[in-house]
Amino acid sequence: QVQLVESGGGLVQPGGSLRLSCAASGTMFSINTMGWYRRAPGKQRELVAVVTSSGSTNYADSVKGRFTISRDNAKNTVNLQMNSLEPEDTAVYYCNADVKTSPLSRYTYWGQGTQVTVSS
């Protein structure tokens, strides 16, 4: 069983910064992509940013230039540095990992979610 544990959410004023962290633990053969998704009130969950095991990244257009995703393969962690936060960034943020638990078994795991609120 693989667990993803997130930390770092909270309340911040517009223009402020937050850093989200996610650590994967459990029986893992390898981790492919890791990333962050979010679900705002009344909206569907959407991709924020993902990073492959080789370091390639992809961002939602709405966060490009403001958010930076990074990954530590040795520690099985992924971080999301969020700068210039806007009220529209308010959402529950979920960590995601595409994990091989064996050479032939591949699953997608989700964290429990962490609330980010951008408000004055």
C-alpha positions in Angstrom: 0.0 0.0 0.0 1.2 3.5 -0.9 0.4 6.6 1.0 0.7 10.2 0.0 0.9 12.7 2.8 0.5 16.4 2.0 1.4 19.4 4.1 1.7 23.2 3.7 -1.8 24.5 3.0 -3.3 27.4 4.8 -4.7 30.9 4.5 -2.7 33.6 2.6 -3.4 37.1 1.4 -3.5 37.8 -2.4 0.0 38.2 -3.8 1.4 35.9 -1.1 3.2 32.6 -1.3 2.7 29.1 0.0 4.7 25.9 -0.5 3.0 22.5 -0.6 4.8 19.3 0.0 3.9 15.7 -0.5 5.7 12.5 0.6 5.1 9.1 -0.8 5.7 6.0 1.4 5.0 2.3 1.2 6.0 -0.5 -1.2 7.0 1.1 -4.4 9.0 -0.3 -7.3 9.2 3.1 -9.0 7.3 6.3 -9.3 6.5 7.7 -12.7 4.8 11.1 -12.7 4.0 13.0 -9.5 1.8 16.1 -9.5 -0.7 18.4 -8.0 -4.4 18.8 -8.8 -7.0 21.1 -7.2 -10.7 21.3 -6.8 -12.3 24.7 -6.2 -15.8 25.0 -4.7 -18.4 24.1 -7.3 -15.8 23.1 -9.9 -14.3 19.9 -11.2 -10.8 18.7 -10.2 -8.2 20.1 -12.5 -4.5 19.6 -13.1 -2.2 22.2 -11.6 1.3 20.8 -12.4 3.0 17.5 -13.0 6.6 16.3 -13.1 8.0 13.1 -14.6 10.7 11.0 -13.0 13.2 12.6 -15.5 12.2 16.1 -14.4 9.9 17.2 -17.3 7.1 19.5 -16.1 3.7 20.5 -17.3 1.6 23.3 -15.9 -1.9 24.6 -16.2 -2.0 27.8 -18.2 -3.6 29.6 -15.2 -0.5 29.0 -13.0 2.4 29.2 -15.5 5.0 31.7 -14.3 3.6 31.7 -10.7 3.9 28.1 -9.6 6.9 25.8 -9.7 6.8 22.1 -9.2 9.9 20.2 -8.0 10.7 16.6 -7.1 13.2 14.7 -5.1 13.4 11.1 -6.4 15.6 9.9 -3.6 13.1 11.0 -1.0 9.9 10.3 -3.0 8.7 13.8 -2.5 7.1 16.5 -4.7 6.7 20.1 -3.8 4.7 23.0 -5.3 5.9 26.5 -4.7 3.0 28.9 -5.2 3.8 32.6 -5.7 1.6 35.6 -6.5 -1.4 33.7 -5.3 -4.8 34.9 -6.4 -8.3 34.4 -4.9 -9.0 32.1 -7.9 -6.3 29.7 -6.6 -8.5 28.9 -3.6 -9.1 25.2 -3.6 -8.3 21.9 -2.1 -5.0 20.7 -3.5 -4.4 17.0 -4.0 -1.1 15.2 -4.5 -1.0 12.5 -7.1 1.4 9.8 -8.0 1.6 7.2 -10.7 3.3 4.3 -9.0 4.6 0.9 -10.0 4.3 -1.4 -7.0 6.0 -4.1 -9.0 7.3 -4.4 -12.6 3.9 -5.4 -13.8 1.6 -3.5 -11.4 0.8 0.2 -11.8 -1.6 2.3 -9.8 -2.6 5.9 -9.3 -2.6 7.2 -5.8 -4.1 10.4 -4.2 -3.4 12.3 -1.1 -6.1 13.4 1.3 -6.0 17.0 0.1 -4.9 20.2 1.7 -6.9 23.4 1.8 -5.4 26.6 0.2 -7.4 29.8 0.8 -6.3 33.1 -0.8 -8.2 35.9 0.8 -7.7 39.4 2.3 
